[in-house]
């Protein structure tokens, strides 16, 4: 590997800069720098050559042009064992640059500010930095390139130990550069798209996520997996939750925890949801969290075993004691009271996930789902029940108690895999039928799984009933009222069936398929 004799340093993020530069200077590395970086190094007592002394041109156009010059890019791109490259360097007075340390104008941080104008955003698009980074990364066999201050220690350590930076490290750093510049360009493209009111579904899609952890395996032991976080996403979410105790989260844990959190955040205060295999097996609200958990668990205690529990307020000791009686994989809460944490400490494998305050609404955004060879993208389903759009279509109106149960059932239904049927009281689910190919089968399963009498329950369906047989089955299950989107060509037949059974039925006009 070539020795490092000259380094060009130009950074916006100055964490660790001076210490790193001092480490290089102690090894006799000549330092070249620009603007504010050169001033910071000189102020620290280091000898620095301004970039204009290398290029023979002053920095100009408010700093837009300073490193875009053959004496910079020639020094970065020249292949050291290529005779014609060496001859060109000699003929044009170009000296090699062996180490490049650059990070870019803070475009993301700048545009995140509420008062950022379009003009300020444009001025924070770095041009020379990405150009130098790409040059050095392309030629990483001869040039060490550092974009992240976290890598300063690695470079200094290898120089101190081996006198050079190893090929494997050079390649890793180069890969990091291209990932960094790709993300940077994507941020700019997204900003410009939003600023010009472009189509929210662009012709070319750039996804940017950062790996949080490599997981033990995926859905099954023969599948490998990892979890990534979305940069800049600040709303409460399981991806950024703090694991207070227990084993590392698994792939399936993350999926179930996400489903549990998204459901419980839509429920009234002091509510609990229990998820198993990405479907609710119980949800309830109560005067206390312990009461809410007991009701949720009672809906389907067999399925609650080995499930994921989410609550929407700080988890207290009485609730913790109740949950501790049932084998549980993960507990999600906006906070955990110290007494609850102490109680759970006896269960070493139980994961406690603190996601922080939930707020009143979920953050908008896009959902994605991979298909082989492609990707599906859609708005998140954040639709809430629109009271003004509700339409009672039967002869009988729902009572106030029935309407309260219908509202509760509709919230749960949105989070159950299609075809979804919910049997519910105003404060708890009674039976849940999920993921069946027939809506009639889902209705039967909901009734079969119920652990209490279903007479007088409310029933929610995520989509319309295509035939009256679903209404007949609902009547057998004991449902007294139904909430569903409506919109079938046989709505009249379905309404007539409800009237025959003396049911009240409400149309929402909104479907909540969940595949």
C-alpha positions as CSV (number, residue, x, y, z in Angstrom):
1,X,0.0,0.0,0.0
2,X,1.3,3.5,-0.8
3,X,2.5,5.5,2.2
4,X,0.4,8.4,3.4
5,X,2.4,11.6,2.9
6,X,-0.2,14.2,2.0
7,X,-3.8,14.6,3.3
8,X,-6.6,16.9,2.1
9,X,-9.0,17.6,4.9
10,X,-12.3,19.6,4.4
11,X,-15.1,18.9,6.8
12,X,-18.4,20.4,8.0
13,X,-18.6,18.0,10.9
14,X,-15.6,18.8,13.0
15,X,-16.0,16.2,15.7
16,X,-12.5,14.7,16.4
17,X,-10.9,16.8,13.7
18,X,-8.1,18.3,15.6
19,X,-7.0,15.1,17.4
20,X,-7.1,13.2,14.1
21,X,-5.1,15.9,12.3
22,X,-2.5,16.0,15.1
23,X,-2.2,12.2,14.8
24,X,-1.4,12.6,11.1
25,X,1.0,15.5,11.7
26,X,3.0,13.4,14.2
27,X,3.5,10.9,11.4
28,X,4.9,13.6,9.1
29,X,1.8,13.8,7.0
30,X,1.4,17.2,5.2
31,X,-2.0,18.8,5.7
32,X,-4.0,20.6,3.0
33,X,-7.3,22.2,3.8
34,X,-10.0,24.6,2.9
35,X,-12.0,27.5,4.5
36,X,-13.3,26.9,8.0
37,X,-11.4,23.6,8.3
38,X,-8.1,25.2,7.6
39,X,-8.8,27.9,10.2
40,X,-9.7,25.4,12.8
41,X,-6.5,23.4,12.2
42,X,-4.3,26.5,12.2
43,X,-6.0,27.7,15.4
44,X,-5.0,24.4,17.0
45,X,-1.3,25.2,16.1
46,X,-1.1,22.8,13.1
47,X,0.7,23.7,9.9
48,X,-1.8,23.8,7.0
49,X,-1.4,24.5,3.3
50,X,-4.5,26.3,2.0
51,X,-5.9,24.6,-1.1
52,X,-5.4,27.7,-3.2
53,X,-1.7,27.3,-2.8
54,X,-2.0,23.9,-4.4
55,X,-4.3,24.8,-7.2
56,X,-2.9,28.3,-7.9
57,X,-6.4,29.7,-7.9
58,X,-8.2,31.5,-5.1
59,X,-11.5,30.1,-3.6
60,X,-14.2,32.0,-5.6
61,X,-17.9,32.4,-6.1
62,X,-18.6,32.3,-2.3
63,X,-16.7,29.1,-2.0
64,X,-18.5,27.3,-4.7
65,X,-15.3,26.8,-6.6
66,X,-12.2,25.8,-4.7
67,X,-11.4,22.0,-5.1
68,X,-12.7,21.4,-8.7
69,X,-9.2,21.5,-10.2
70,X,-6.8,19.1,-11.9
71,X,-4.2,19.5,-9.2
72,X,-6.8,18.1,-6.7
73,X,-8.5,15.5,-8.8
74,X,-5.3,14.5,-10.6
75,X,-3.8,13.9,-7.2
76,X,-6.7,11.8,-6.1
77,X,-7.3,9.8,-9.3
78,X,-3.8,9.0,-10.5
79,X,-3.0,5.3,-10.4
80,X,0.4,5.2,-8.7
81,X,1.8,2.2,-10.7
82,X,0.5,3.5,-14.1
83,X,3.5,5.0,-16.0
84,X,1.3,7.3,-18.1
85,X,-0.5,8.6,-15.1
86,X,2.9,9.3,-13.4
87,X,4.2,11.0,-16.5
88,X,1.1,13.3,-16.7
89,X,1.5,14.2,-13.0
90,X,5.1,15.1,-13.6
91,X,4.3,17.1,-16.7
92,X,1.6,19.2,-15.0
93,X,3.1,19.6,-11.6
94,X,0.5,17.4,-9.8
95,X,1.4,15.8,-6.5
96,X,-0.4,12.8,-5.2
97,X,-3.0,13.1,-2.4
98,X,-2.8,9.9,-0.3
99,X,-5.6,10.6,2.2
100,X,-8.9,12.5,1.7
101,X,-11.0,13.4,4.7
102,X,-14.3,15.0,3.7
103,X,-17.9,15.2,4.9
104,X,-20.5,17.2,3.2
105,X,-22.5,20.4,3.7
106,X,-25.3,19.6,6.3
107,X,-28.1,19.5,3.7
108,X,-30.3,17.2,5.8
109,X,-29.9,19.2,9.0
110,X,-30.4,22.5,7.2
111,X,-33.6,21.5,5.4
112,X,-35.0,20.0,8.6
113,X,-35.2,23.5,10.1
114,X,-38.7,25.0,10.0
115,X,-37.3,28.4,8.8
116,X,-35.2,26.9,6.0
117,X,-35.8,28.7,2.7
118,X,-35.4,27.1,-0.8
119,X,-32.5,29.4,-1.5
120,X,-30.7,28.3,1.8
121,X,-31.3,24.7,0.9
122,X,-29.8,25.1,-2.5
123,X,-26.7,26.7,-1.1
124,X,-26.2,23.7,1.2
125,X,-25.9,21.3,-1.8
126,X,-22.3,20.3,-1.8
127,X,-20.6,19.9,-5.2
128,X,-16.8,19.7,-4.6
129,X,-17.1,17.4,-1.6
130,X,-19.0,14.6,-3.4
131,X,-16.7,15.0,-6.5
132,X,-13.6,14.5,-4.3
133,X,-15.1,11.6,-2.4
134,X,-16.0,9.8,-5.5
135,X,-12.6,10.3,-7.0
136,X,-10.8,9.0,-3.9
137,X,-13.2,6.1,-3.4
138,X,-12.8,5.0,-7.0
139,X,-9.0,5.1,-6.5
140,X,-9.1,3.6,-3.0
141,X,-6.2,1.2,-3.7
142,X,-4.0,4.3,-3.7
143,X,-6.0,6.8,-1.7
144,X,-7.5,6.3,1.8
145,X,-10.9,8.1,2.0
146,X,-12.7,9.0,5.2
147,X,-16.3,10.4,5.3
148,X,-17.2,9.5,8.9
149,X,-15.4,10.8,12.0
150,X,-16.1,7.4,13.6
151,X,-13.3,6.0,11.3
152,X,-10.6,8.4,12.4
153,X,-9.4,6.0,15.2
154,X,-9.3,3.0,12.8
155,X,-7.1,4.9,10.3
156,X,-4.7,6.2,13.0
157,X,-4.5,2.7,14.7
158,X,-3.6,1.0,11.4
159,X,-1.0,3.7,10.6
160,X,0.5,3.3,14.1
161,X,0.5,-0.4,14.0
162,X,1.3,-1.3,10.4
163,X,2.6,2.0,8.9
164,X,-0.2,1.8,6.3
165,X,-4.0,1.4,6.0
166,X,-4.9,-2.2,5.0
167,X,-6.6,-3.0,1.7
168,X,-9.7,-4.4,3.4
169,X,-10.1,-1.2,5.4
170,X,-9.6,1.0,2.3
171,X,-12.3,-1.0,0.5
172,X,-14.7,-0.7,3.4
173,X,-14.2,3.0,3.6
174,X,-14.7,3.4,-0.1
175,X,-18.0,1.5,0.0
176,X,-19.1,3.8,2.9
177,X,-18.4,6.8,0.7
178,X,-20.6,5.6,-2.2
179,X,-23.4,4.7,0.3
180,X,-23.0,8.2,1.8
181,X,-23.1,10.2,-1.4
182,X,-25.9,8.1,-2.7
183,X,-28.0,8.9,0.4
184,X,-27.0,12.6,0.0
185,X,-28.2,12.7,-3.6
186,X,-31.4,11.0,-2.6
187,X,-32.1,13.6,0.1
188,X,-31.6,16.4,-2.4
189,X,-33.8,14.7,-5.0
190,X,-36.6,14.2,-2.5
191,X,-36.4,17.8,-1.2
192,X,-36.6,19.2,-4.7
193,X,-39.5,16.9,-5.5
194,X,-41.4,18.0,-2.5
195,X,-40.5,21.6,-3.1
196,X,-42.0,21.5,-6.6
197,X,-45.0,19.5,-5.6
198,X,-43.9,16.5,-7.6
199,X,-45.7,13.2,-7.7
200,X,-45.3,11.5,-4.3
201,X,-44.6,8.3,-6.2
202,X,-41.5,9.3,-8.2
203,X,-40.5,7.5,-11.4
204,X,-37.2,6.5,-9.7
205,X,-37.4,5.6,-6.0
206,X,-34.4,5.9,-3.6
207,X,-34.8,4.2,-0.2
208,X,-32.5,5.2,2.6
209,X,-32.2,3.2,5.7
210,X,-29.4,2.6,8.2
211,X,-28.7,-0.8,9.7
212,X,-29.6,-1.0,13.3
213,X,-28.7,-4.6,14.0
214,X,-28.1,-8.0,12.4
215,X,-30.7,-10.4,13.7
216,X,-30.2,-14.0,14.6
217,X,-32.4,-15.1,11.8
218,X,-35.5,-14.1,9.9
219,X,-39.0,-15.5,10.0
220,X,-37.4,-18.9,10.1
221,X,-34.0,-20.2,11.3
222,X,-32.8,-20.8,7.7
223,X,-33.4,-17.2,6.7
224,X,-30.9,-14.4,7.6
225,X,-32.2,-11.0,8.5
226,X,-31.4,-7.5,9.7
227,X,-33.4,-4.5,11.0
228,X,-32.9,-1.0,9.6
229,X,-34.0,2.4,10.8
230,X,-35.3,5.3,8.7
231,X,-33.0,8.4,9.1
232,X,-34.9,11.4,10.4
233,X,-38.0,9.5,11.4
234,X,-38.6,10.9,14.9
235,X,-42.1,9.6,15.8
236,X,-42.4,6.8,18.3
237,X,-41.8,3.5,16.6
238,X,-40.5,0.0,17.5
239,X,-37.5,0.4,15.3
240,X,-36.1,3.2,17.5
241,X,-37.5,1.9,20.8
242,X,-35.2,1.3,23.7
243,X,-34.9,-2.3,24.9
244,X,-34.7,-2.1,28.6
245,X,-34.1,-5.8,29.2
246,X,-34.3,-9.2,27.6
247,X,-33.0,-11.0,24.6
248,X,-32.3,-9.2,21.4
249,X,-35.4,-8.5,19.4
250,X,-36.1,-11.0,16.6
251,X,-37.5,-10.5,13.1
252,X,-40.9,-11.7,14.2
253,X,-40.7,-9.7,17.4
254,X,-40.3,-6.5,15.4
255,X,-43.3,-7.3,13.1
256,X,-45.6,-8.2,16.0
257,X,-44.4,-5.3,18.1
258,X,-45.1,-2.9,15.3
259,X,-48.6,-4.2,14.8
260,X,-49.3,-4.0,18.6
261,X,-48.0,-0.4,18.8
262,X,-49.9,0.8,15.8
263,X,-53.2,-0.7,17.1
264,X,-52.9,0.5,20.7
265,X,-52.1,4.1,19.7
266,X,-55.6,4.3,18.1
267,X,-57.4,3.1,21.2
268,X,-58.6,5.2,24.1
269,X,-56.3,6.0,27.0
270,X,-55.6,3.1,29.4
271,X,-55.8,0.4,26.7
272,X,-54.0,-2.8,25.9
273,X,-53.5,-4.9,22.8
274,X,-52.1,-8.4,22.5
275,X,-50.7,-9.6,19.2
276,X,-49.9,-13.0,18.0
277,X,-48.5,-13.8,14.5
278,X,-49.2,-10.2,13.4
279,X,-52.9,-10.3,14.3
280,X,-54.6,-9.1,17.4
281,X,-55.9,-11.9,19.7
282,X,-57.3,-9.4,22.2
283,X,-57.7,-5.7,22.8
284,X,-59.5,-3.7,25.5
285,X,-59.7,-0.5,27.5
286,X,-60.3,-0.2,31.2
287,X,-60.3,1.9,34.3
288,X,-56.8,0.7,34.9
289,X,-54.2,-0.9,32.7
290,X,-54.4,-4.1,34.7
291,X,-58.2,-4.3,34.0
292,X,-57.5,-3.5,30.3
293,X,-54.9,-6.3,30.1
294,X,-57.2,-8.8,31.9
295,X,-60.0,-8.1,29.4
296,X,-57.7,-8.3,26.4
297,X,-56.2,-11.6,27.6
298,X,-59.6,-13.1,28.3
299,X,-60.6,-12.7,24.6
300,X,-58.3,-15.5,23.6
301,X,-56.1,-16.7,26.4
302,X,-54.7,-19.6,24.4
303,X,-53.4,-17.3,21.7
304,X,-52.1,-14.7,24.2
305,X,-49.5,-17.3,25.4
306,X,-46.3,-16.3,23.7
307,X,-47.8,-13.1,22.4
308,X,-46.7,-9.4,22.3
309,X,-48.4,-6.9,24.6
310,X,-48.7,-3.2,24.0
311,X,-50.2,-0.5,26.3
312,X,-50.6,3.2,25.6
313,X,-49.6,4.6,29.0
314,X,-46.8,4.0,31.5
315,X,-46.8,0.4,32.6
316,X,-47.4,0.0,36.3
317,X,-46.6,-2.7,38.8
318,X,-50.1,-4.2,39.1
319,X,-50.3,-4.6,35.3
320,X,-46.8,-6.0,35.2
321,X,-47.7,-8.6,37.8
322,X,-50.7,-9.7,35.7
323,X,-48.6,-9.9,32.5
324,X,-45.9,-11.9,34.3
325,X,-48.4,-14.7,34.9
326,X,-48.5,-15.4,31.2
327,X,-45.5,-16.3,29.0
328,X,-45.0,-13.1,26.9
329,X,-42.3,-12.3,24.2
330,X,-42.3,-8.5,24.2
331,X,-44.0,-5.7,26.1
332,X,-44.2,-2.3,24.5
333,X,-45.1,0.9,26.4
334,X,-44.5,4.6,26.3
335,X,-42.8,4.2,29.7
336,X,-42.2,1.7,32.4
337,X,-42.6,2.5,36.1
338,X,-39.5,1.4,38.1
339,X,-41.5,-1.1,40.2
340,X,-42.7,-2.8,36.9
341,X,-39.1,-3.0,35.6
342,X,-38.0,-4.5,39.0
343,X,-40.7,-7.1,38.8
344,X,-39.9,-8.1,35.2
345,X,-36.2,-8.3,36.1
346,X,-36.8,-11.9,37.2
347,X,-37.7,-12.8,33.6
348,X,-34.4,-12.5,31.9
349,X,-35.6,-13.3,28.4
350,X,-38.7,-11.0,28.4
351,X,-38.1,-8.0,26.2
352,X,-39.2,-4.6,27.5
353,X,-39.5,-2.0,24.7
354,X,-39.8,1.7,25.7
355,X,-41.0,3.7,22.7
356,X,-41.5,7.0,24.5
357,X,-44.6,9.2,24.5
358,X,-47.0,8.2,21.8
359,X,-48.6,11.5,21.0
360,X,-52.2,11.9,19.7
361,X,-51.7,10.9,16.0
362,X,-49.5,8.6,14.0
363,X,-47.0,10.1,11.6
364,X,-47.9,10.1,7.9
365,X,-45.7,8.4,5.4
366,X,-45.5,5.5,3.0
367,X,-45.8,1.8,3.4
368,X,-43.8,-0.5,1.2
369,X,-44.0,-4.2,0.5
370,X,-41.6,-6.3,-1.5
371,X,-42.7,-8.5,-4.3
372,X,-40.3,-10.6,-6.3
373,X,-38.6,-8.3,-8.7
374,X,-40.4,-5.2,-7.5
375,X,-41.8,-3.1,-4.8
376,X,-45.3,-1.9,-3.9
377,X,-45.7,1.6,-2.3
378,X,-48.8,3.2,-0.8
379,X,-49.9,5.8,1.7
380,X,-50.2,4.5,5.3
381,X,-53.7,3.6,6.3
382,X,-54.3,6.4,8.8
383,X,-58.0,6.8,8.2
384,X,-60.1,7.2,11.3
385,X,-63.8,6.7,11.6
386,X,-65.6,9.7,10.1
387,X,-68.7,10.2,12.2
388,X,-70.2,12.5,9.7
389,X,-69.9,9.9,6.9
390,X,-71.6,7.1,8.9
391,X,-74.9,6.0,7.3
392,X,-77.5,3.8,9.1
393,X,-79.0,1.7,6.4
394,X,-81.4,-0.6,8.4
395,X,-84.8,0.1,9.8
396,X,-83.5,-0.1,13.3
397,X,-81.0,2.5,14.6
398,X,-78.1,1.3,16.8
399,X,-78.5,2.2,20.5
400,X,-75.9,4.3,22.2
401,X,-74.3,1.2,23.7
402,X,-74.2,-0.5,20.4
403,X,-72.7,2.5,18.7
404,X,-69.9,2.6,21.3
405,X,-69.2,-1.1,20.6
406,X,-69.3,-0.5,16.8
407,X,-66.7,2.3,17.1
408,X,-64.4,0.1,19.2
409,X,-64.8,-2.9,16.9
410,X,-64.0,-0.7,13.8
411,X,-60.7,0.4,15.3
412,X,-59.6,-3.2,15.9
413,X,-60.9,-4.4,12.6
414,X,-58.5,-2.1,10.7
415,X,-55.5,-3.9,12.3
416,X,-56.6,-7.5,11.6
417,X,-55.6,-9.4,8.5
418,X,-58.3,-9.7,5.8
419,X,-60.8,-11.1,5.7
420,X,-61.4,-9.6,9.2
421,X,-64.4,-10.0,11.5
422,X,-64.5,-8.6,15.0
423,X,-67.1,-9.4,17.7
424,X,-66.9,-6.7,20.4
425,X,-68.3,-4.9,23.3
426,X,-67.7,-1.2,23.9
427,X,-64.6,-1.9,25.9
428,X,-63.2,-5.1,24.7
429,X,-63.0,-7.6,21.8
430,X,-65.0,-10.8,22.3
431,X,-64.0,-12.8,19.3
432,X,-61.6,-12.2,16.3
433,X,-61.7,-14.0,12.9
434,X,-58.6,-13.2,10.8
435,X,-57.0,-14.0,7.5
436,X,-59.6,-16.3,6.0
437,X,-60.4,-16.6,2.3
438,X,-64.1,-16.4,3.1
439,X,-65.8,-13.7,5.2
440,X,-68.3,-16.3,6.4
441,X,-65.4,-18.4,7.7
442,X,-64.0,-15.4,9.5
443,X,-67.3,-14.8,11.2
444,X,-67.6,-18.4,12.3
445,X,-64.1,-18.4,13.7
446,X,-64.7,-15.2,15.6
447,X,-67.7,-16.8,17.3
448,X,-65.9,-20.1,17.9
449,X,-63.0,-18.4,19.6
450,X,-65.1,-16.2,21.9
451,X,-64.7,-17.0,25.5
452,X,-67.9,-15.3,26.6
453,X,-71.4,-15.1,25.4
454,X,-71.6,-13.2,22.1
455,X,-75.3,-12.4,22.3
456,X,-75.8,-8.7,21.7
457,X,-72.2,-8.1,20.4
458,X,-71.3,-5.6,17.8
459,X,-69.7,-7.0,14.6
460,X,-67.2,-5.2,12.4
461,X,-66.1,-6.3,8.9
462,X,-63.1,-4.7,7.2
463,X,-64.9,-4.9,3.8
464,X,-68.4,-5.3,2.5
465,X,-70.4,-8.5,2.7
466,X,-70.8,-9.7,-0.9
467,X,-73.8,-11.9,0.0
468,X,-76.4,-12.2,2.8
469,X,-74.8,-15.4,4.1
470,X,-72.3,-13.4,6.1
471,X,-75.2,-11.5,7.8
472,X,-77.0,-14.8,8.5
473,X,-73.8,-16.1,10.1
474,X,-73.4,-12.9,12.1
475,X,-77.0,-13.4,13.4
476,X,-76.1,-17.0,14.5
477,X,-73.1,-15.6,16.3
478,X,-75.4,-13.3,18.3
479,X,-74.4,-10.0,16.8
480,X,-77.1,-7.3,17.3
481,X,-75.4,-4.6,15.1
482,X,-72.9,-4.5,12.3
483,X,-70.4,-1.9,11.0
484,X,-69.0,-2.3,7.5
485,X,-67.9,-0.2,4.5
486,X,-70.9,-1.1,2.2
487,X,-70.5,-0.8,-1.5
488,X,-71.5,-4.3,-2.7
489,X,-73.7,-4.7,-5.7
490,X,-75.9,-6.8,-3.4
491,X,-76.1,-4.2,-0.6
492,X,-79.9,-4.2,-0.8
493,X,-79.9,-8.0,-0.2
494,X,-77.5,-7.6,2.7
495,X,-79.6,-4.8,4.3
496,X,-82.7,-6.8,3.9
497,X,-81.0,-9.8,5.7
498,X,-80.1,-7.4,8.6
499,X,-83.6,-6.1,8.8
500,X,-85.0,-9.7,8.9
501,X,-82.7,-10.4,11.9
502,X,-83.7,-7.2,13.6
503,X,-80.1,-5.9,13.4
504,X,-78.9,-2.3,13.1
505,X,-76.3,-1.8,10.4
506,X,-74.0,1.1,9.7
507,X,-72.0,1.8,6.5
508,X,-68.7,3.7,6.9
509,X,-67.9,4.1,3.2
510,X,-64.2,3.2,4.0
511,X,-62.6,-0.2,3.5
512,X,-59.6,-1.4,5.6
513,X,-58.1,-4.4,3.8
514,X,-54.9,-5.6,5.4
515,X,-52.9,-8.2,3.5
